[in-house]
Amino acid sequence: MLWPATLLGAAAGLALASIPGALLGTLLGQVLDRRMGLQSWASLREHLGAAPMPSDEELLFVLLGRLAKSEGQVLEAHIQLARAEMCRLHLDDAGQRRAIDAFSRGKAGREGLRMPLRRLRNREASVAALLRACWRMAWADGRVTARERELILLWGKWLGWRSDQVVALASEYEPRKGALLQGAAAYQNALRLLDVTAESEPAAIKRAYRRLLSRHHPDKLVGAGADPARVREATEKTRELHSAYGLIRERRGFR
């Protein structure tokens, strides 16, 4: 447990009056920590009026919102990708509302990200998952812009990763050419891909989409000894599912 006022009091006392000052500052800081219930730097920030640190899931959707809005316009592909991430995380209704709010905050671009990202530096698996999700969002519309690349590299730096490590993840999510046809047969292709029919109820279509998304999501393959070819194949399959579900929703008019 971290006692911020105690540490600050000791440091200030040491600077002002050497060892006796440090002892007095420590004592006063302990009193302040106990009375205000300060147990971390985050709690101190909240008492000082700063916004609380976002949770890991909220931070993810703030980043996704920032990327989606980085070129000025949020596309349907970006929204579909954000929804897919909610499904992947199995968020309940309350969690989805928090994710949507975080995505909107990310689009606004007013939230500081350096400190929340640096907080994850020693959590290698969390960092990798976060950066992979960012690359998925960047590739959602089939291309990565210079601004999207710049943002992800900056966030990777704050997370403690080298640029080449961050860039190496991007190739896992680069789409193959001609993944899903966009011509007259696109709707029928989408129905076949989700294994539903034009008469299927929206609830059944949603269940089929979520079931297939859970089965094919590339995060299940990521780890030591993972086959890059299989990761790429799963990524492409997931992207096709996003596109198919988005097309059916648009054609059928449900959300």
C-alpha positions in Angstrom: 0.0 0.0 0.0 1.3 3.5 -0.9 0.9 6.5 1.4 1.4 9.5 -0.8 1.1 12.3 1.8 3.6 10.5 4.0 6.1 10.2 1.1 5.6 13.9 0.1 5.9 15.0 3.7 9.1 13.1 4.2 10.6 14.5 1.0 9.6 18.1 1.7 10.8 17.9 5.3 14.2 16.4 4.2 14.6 19.2 1.7 13.7 21.9 4.2 15.3 20.7 7.5 17.3 17.6 6.9 16.6 14.5 9.0 14.5 16.2 11.7 12.4 17.8 9.0 11.9 14.5 7.3 10.7 12.8 10.5 8.3 15.6 11.2 7.1 15.6 7.6 6.6 11.8 7.8 4.5 12.2 10.9 2.3 14.9 9.5 1.9 13.0 6.2 0.7 9.9 8.0 -1.9 11.9 9.9 -3.1 13.4 6.6 -3.1 10.0 4.8 -5.2 8.4 7.6 -7.7 11.3 7.9 -8.3 11.5 4.1 -8.1 7.8 3.4 -5.2 8.3 0.9 -3.8 4.9 -0.2 -2.4 5.6 -3.6 -1.3 8.4 -5.9 -4.6 8.0 -7.7 -6.6 8.7 -4.5 -4.5 11.8 -4.0 -5.2 13.0 -7.5 -9.0 12.5 -6.9 -8.8 14.6 -3.6 -7.0 17.3 -5.5 -9.8 17.4 -8.1 -8.2 15.5 -10.9 -10.1 12.9 -12.8 -9.7 9.3 -11.5 -7.5 6.9 -13.4 -9.5 4.9 -15.9 -9.8 1.2 -15.5 -7.9 -1.1 -18.0 -11.1 -1.6 -20.0 -12.0 2.1 -20.0 -8.5 3.0 -21.0 -8.7 0.5 -24.0 -11.9 2.2 -25.3 -10.5 5.7 -24.7 -7.6 4.7 -27.0 -9.9 3.1 -29.6 -12.1 6.3 -29.6 -9.0 8.4 -30.1 -7.8 6.3 -33.1 -11.3 6.2 -34.6 -11.5 10.0 -34.6 -7.9 10.7 -35.5 -8.7 11.5 -39.1 -11.8 13.5 -38.3 -14.6 11.0 -39.1 -15.7 7.9 -37.2 -16.7 5.2 -39.7 -19.1 2.3 -39.3 -16.1 0.0 -39.4 -14.7 1.7 -36.3 -18.0 1.3 -34.4 -18.2 -2.3 -35.4 -14.7 -2.9 -34.2 -15.5 -1.3 -30.8 -18.6 -3.4 -30.5 -16.5 -6.5 -31.3 -14.1 -5.6 -28.5 -17.0 -5.4 -26.1 -18.1 -8.9 -27.1 -14.6 -10.2 -26.8 -14.4 -8.9 -23.2 -17.9 -10.2 -22.4 -19.0 -6.9 -21.0 -22.4 -6.7 -19.3 -24.8 -3.8 -19.9 -23.1 -1.6 -17.3 -19.7 -2.5 -18.7 -20.9 -1.6 -22.2 -22.2 1.7 -21.1 -18.8 2.5 -19.5 -17.0 1.4 -22.7 -19.3 3.6 -24.8 -18.6 6.6 -22.5 -14.9 5.9 -22.6 -15.0 5.6 -26.5 -16.8 9.0 -26.6 -14.2 10.6 -24.2 -11.5 9.2 -26.5 -13.1 10.8 -29.5 -13.2 14.2 -27.7 -9.4 13.9 -27.3 -9.2 15.8 -24.0 -8.1 13.0 -21.7 -4.4 12.7 -20.7 -3.1 9.2 -21.5 0.6 9.3 -20.5 0.1 8.5 -16.8 -2.6 5.8 -17.3 -0.4 4.1 -19.9 2.8 4.3 -17.9 0.9 2.5 -15.1 0.8 -0.6 -17.2 4.5 -0.7 -18.0 5.3 -3.8 -16.0 2.3 -5.8 -17.2 3.6 -7.3 -20.4 0.5 -9.3 -21.3 -1.8 -6.3 -20.8 0.4 -4.0 -22.8 0.5 -6.5 -25.7 -3.3 -7.0 -25.7 -3.8 -3.2 -25.6 -1.5 -2.5 -28.5 -3.0 -5.4 -30.6 -6.5 -3.9 -30.0 -5.2 -0.5 -31.2 -3.8 -2.0 -34.4 -7.1 -3.8 -35.0 -8.9 -0.4 -34.8 -6.3 1.2 -37.0 -6.8 -1.5 -39.7 -10.6 -1.5 -39.3 -11.1 0.6 -42.5 -8.5 -1.4 -44.4 -5.6 1.1 -44.0 -3.4 2.7 -41.4 -3.0 6.4 -41.6 0.2 8.3 -40.6 -1.6 9.8 -37.7 -2.9 6.4 -36.4 0.6 5.0 -36.7 2.1 8.0 -34.9 -0.4 7.6 -32.0 0.2 3.9 -31.5 4.0 4.3 -31.6 3.7 7.1 -29.0 1.5 5.0 -26.8 3.9 2.1 -27.2 6.7 4.3 -26.0 4.8 5.3 -22.9 4.1 1.7 -22.3 7.8 0.9 -22.4 8.0 -0.8 -25.8 10.5 -0.1 -28.6 9.1 1.1 -31.9 10.1 -2.0 -33.7 8.2 -4.1 -31.2 5.1 -2.1 -31.6 5.3 -2.1 -35.5 5.9 -5.9 -35.5 2.3 -6.3 -34.1 0.8 -4.3 -37.0 1.4 -7.0 -39.7 -0.7 -9.5 -37.8 -3.8 -7.4 -38.6 -3.1 -6.2 -42.1 -6.0 -7.3 -44.3 -5.6 -9.6 -47.2 -6.9 -8.2 -50.5 -10.5 -9.1 -51.5 -11.5 -10.4 -48.0 -15.2 -9.9 -48.4 -17.0 -9.1 -51.7 -18.8 -5.7 -51.7 -20.9 -6.3 -54.9 -24.4 -7.4 -55.4 -23.7 -10.8 -53.7 -22.3 -9.3 -50.6 -25.5 -9.7 -48.5 -25.8 -13.4 -49.4 -22.2 -13.9 -48.6 -22.6 -12.2 -45.2 -25.6 -14.5 -44.4 -23.6 -17.6 -45.3 -20.6 -16.5 -43.3 -22.7 -16.1 -40.2 -24.7 -19.3 -41.0 -28.1 -17.5 -40.8 -30.8 -16.7 -43.3 -32.6 -13.6 -44.5 -35.5 -14.7 -42.3 -33.5 -15.1 -39.1 -34.5 -13.0 -36.1 -32.1 -10.2 -35.1 -31.5 -11.9 -31.8 -30.4 -15.1 -33.6 -28.1 -13.2 -35.9 -26.5 -11.5 -32.9 -26.0 -14.8 -31.1 -24.4 -16.4 -34.3 -22.1 -13.4 -34.7 -20.9 -13.5 -31.1 -20.5 -17.2 -31.1 -18.3 -17.1 -34.3 -16.4 -14.1 -33.0 -15.5 -15.9 -29.8 -14.5 -19.0 -31.7 -12.2 -17.2 -34.2 -10.8 -14.2 -32.3 -7.0 -14.0 -32.8 -6.3 -13.2 -29.2 -7.0 -16.9 -28.4 -3.9 -17.8 -30.5 -1.5 -15.1 -29.2 1.2 -16.3 -26.9 4.4 -18.2 -26.8 4.8 -20.4 -29.8 1.8 -19.0 -31.7 1.9 -19.6 -35.4 1.9 -16.1 -37.1 0.0 -17.6 -40.1 -2.8 -18.8 -37.9 -3.0 -15.5 -36.1 -3.2 -13.7 -39.5 -5.9 -16.2 -40.7 -7.9 -15.7 -37.5 -7.6 -11.9 -37.7 -8.9 -12.0 -41.3 -11.8 -14.2 -40.3 -12.7 -11.8 -37.5 -12.6 -8.9 -39.8 -14.9 -10.7 -42.2 -17.3 -11.4 -39.4 -17.3 -7.7 -38.4 -18.1 -6.7 -42.0 -20.7 -9.4 -42.5 -22.5 -8.5 -39.3 -22.4 -4.8 -40.1 -23.8 -5.4 -43.6 -26.7 -7.5 -42.3 -27.5 -5.0 -39.5 -27.6 -2.2 -42.1 -29.7 -4.2 -44.5 -32.1 -5.4 -41.8 -32.2 -2.2 -39.8 -31.5 -3.4 -36.3 -28.9 -2.4 -33.8 
